Structures are given as structure tokens and as C-alpha cells.
Amino acid sequence: MVVYRRKVEKVEREKRKYPRLDYDCPVVIPGVDGVKKITDVSCGGVFVELQPSSDFRVGQLISLIFKLPTHSESLRLKARVKNLQDRGIGCEFVDLSEEDARIIQHYFDTFKDTLILRS
């Protein structure tokens, strides 16, 4: 006789308001040497892969300059560092204009069925 045991683990509720799309693109952070890489984007923010993330602090305001494939011009957005990880920083957009929000939403709507979507 085979006995199956079920292990129940408590899972924390996802804190994100917006689902993310996996997306690799170059990003410039004024004041930081070199070009870094965004690895996912949502309507609320991005994850920037960089080493070391210790050069940043949670709550710090930074500028991000990057281009989405659905828009002809680069976006220059203000963001707040929300979390630090070994591989980079999670950033939340701050003071996003209606136009920039529309551009990001258009990108998201265009690719949500073709790129990896994470919640």
C-alpha cells in the first residue's frame, strides 16, 4: 500500500499590483557607469539587473532611460528603488505622466500574449 502525505505550506500573498512581462532591454541610469539591463517590466515598474545592488538603497529615487519596442522614442522615467536583490533592484515608477503610462500600457497590451507573463 502506498501512503501519500500532503504537505501544506503557507504562501505569502503577492505584493505586486501589476503582472510583469519578461523583457530584456538596455537601460541607462544617470550617475551609474555603463549600460544596465531591464529583465522585466510592468505598468508599475521594472527590475534592473546590475552588480552590485548595494550601491542603491530602498526608497532611493533614480532616473531610468530605456526604449520599448512599441514606441519610437526613449522613455525617461523617475523610479523609486523598492527592493534590493543579489542580481539587481526592483523599481516602482514615480510621478508617471498619463502619456508615459499609456505608452507602457500599450507595450504591455501588445506583448502580453507573446511574452512570458508573471504575476
C-alpha positions as CSV (number, residue, x, y, z in Angstrom):
1,M,0.0,0.0,0.0
2,V,1.3,3.5,-0.9
3,V,0.7,6.3,1.5
4,Y,0.7,9.8,0.2
5,R,1.3,12.7,2.6
6,R,0.4,16.2,1.7
7,K,2.5,19.0,3.0
8,V,0.7,22.3,3.3
9,E,2.9,25.4,3.2
10,K,1.9,28.9,4.0
11,V,2.5,31.1,1.0
12,E,2.7,34.9,1.3
13,R,0.3,36.9,-0.8
14,E,1.9,38.5,-3.9
15,K,2.6,42.2,-3.2
16,R,2.6,43.3,-6.8
17,K,-0.3,45.3,-8.2
18,Y,0.7,44.6,-11.8
19,P,1.7,41.4,-13.7
20,R,5.1,41.6,-15.3
21,L,6.4,40.7,-18.7
22,D,9.9,39.2,-19.2
23,Y,11.7,41.7,-21.3
24,D,15.4,42.3,-21.7
25,C,16.4,45.7,-22.8
26,P,19.3,48.1,-22.1
27,V,18.7,50.9,-19.6
28,V,20.8,53.9,-18.6
29,I,20.7,55.1,-15.0
30,P,22.3,58.6,-14.9
31,G,25.1,58.7,-12.4
32,V,25.8,54.9,-12.8
33,D,28.6,53.8,-15.0
34,G,27.7,51.7,-18.1
35,V,24.5,50.4,-19.6
36,K,22.5,48.0,-17.4
37,K,19.7,45.6,-18.3
38,I,16.0,45.6,-17.5
39,T,14.8,42.0,-17.2
40,D,11.1,42.5,-16.7
41,V,8.6,45.3,-17.0
42,S,5.1,46.1,-15.7
43,C,2.8,49.0,-15.8
44,G,4.1,49.8,-12.2
45,G,7.8,49.3,-12.6
46,V,10.8,47.3,-13.7
47,F,13.6,45.0,-12.5
48,V,17.1,46.2,-13.3
49,E,19.8,43.6,-13.3
50,L,23.1,45.1,-12.1
51,Q,26.0,44.3,-9.8
52,P,26.4,45.4,-7.1
53,S,22.9,46.4,-6.0
54,S,24.5,47.6,-2.7
55,D,25.2,50.9,-4.4
56,F,21.5,51.6,-4.0
57,R,19.2,51.9,-1.0
58,V,15.5,51.1,-0.7
59,G,13.5,54.3,-1.2
60,Q,16.1,56.0,-3.3
61,L,14.8,57.9,-6.3
62,I,16.6,57.3,-9.6
63,S,16.0,58.1,-13.3
64,L,15.7,55.3,-15.9
65,I,16.2,55.8,-19.6
66,F,15.1,52.9,-21.9
67,K,13.2,52.2,-25.0
68,L,10.2,50.0,-25.6
69,P,9.7,48.3,-29.0
70,T,6.2,49.8,-29.4
71,H,7.4,53.4,-29.1
72,S,9.9,55.3,-31.3
73,E,11.5,57.4,-28.6
74,S,13.3,56.5,-25.3
75,L,11.4,56.9,-22.1
76,R,13.0,58.9,-19.3
77,L,11.1,57.9,-16.1
78,K,11.6,58.5,-12.4
79,A,11.5,55.4,-10.2
80,R,11.9,54.5,-6.6
81,V,14.0,51.5,-5.5
82,K,11.6,49.1,-3.8
83,N,13.8,46.1,-3.2
84,L,17.4,45.0,-3.4
85,Q,18.4,41.6,-4.5
86,D,21.8,39.9,-5.3
87,R,21.2,40.3,-9.0
88,G,19.7,43.8,-9.1
89,I,17.0,46.2,-8.0
90,G,13.2,46.3,-8.2
91,C,11.9,49.8,-9.1
92,E,8.5,51.3,-8.9
93,F,7.6,54.2,-11.3
94,V,7.0,57.5,-9.6
95,D,5.1,60.5,-11.0
96,L,4.3,58.7,-14.2
97,S,2.7,61.0,-16.7
98,E,-0.5,59.9,-18.4
99,E,1.3,59.7,-21.7
100,D,4.1,57.5,-20.3
101,A,1.5,55.3,-18.6
102,R,-0.3,55.0,-21.9
103,I,2.9,54.0,-23.7
104,I,3.8,51.4,-21.1
105,Q,0.2,50.0,-21.2
106,H,0.3,49.8,-25.0
107,Y,3.5,47.9,-24.8
108,F,2.0,45.6,-22.2
109,D,-1.2,45.0,-24.2
110,T,0.8,44.4,-27.4
111,F,3.0,41.7,-25.9
112,K,1.1,40.1,-23.0
113,D,0.1,37.1,-25.2
114,T,3.5,36.5,-26.7
115,L,6.0,37.1,-23.8
116,I,6.3,35.3,-20.5
117,L,3.8,36.8,-18.1
118,R,4.4,36.6,-14.3
119,S,2.2,37.8,-11.5
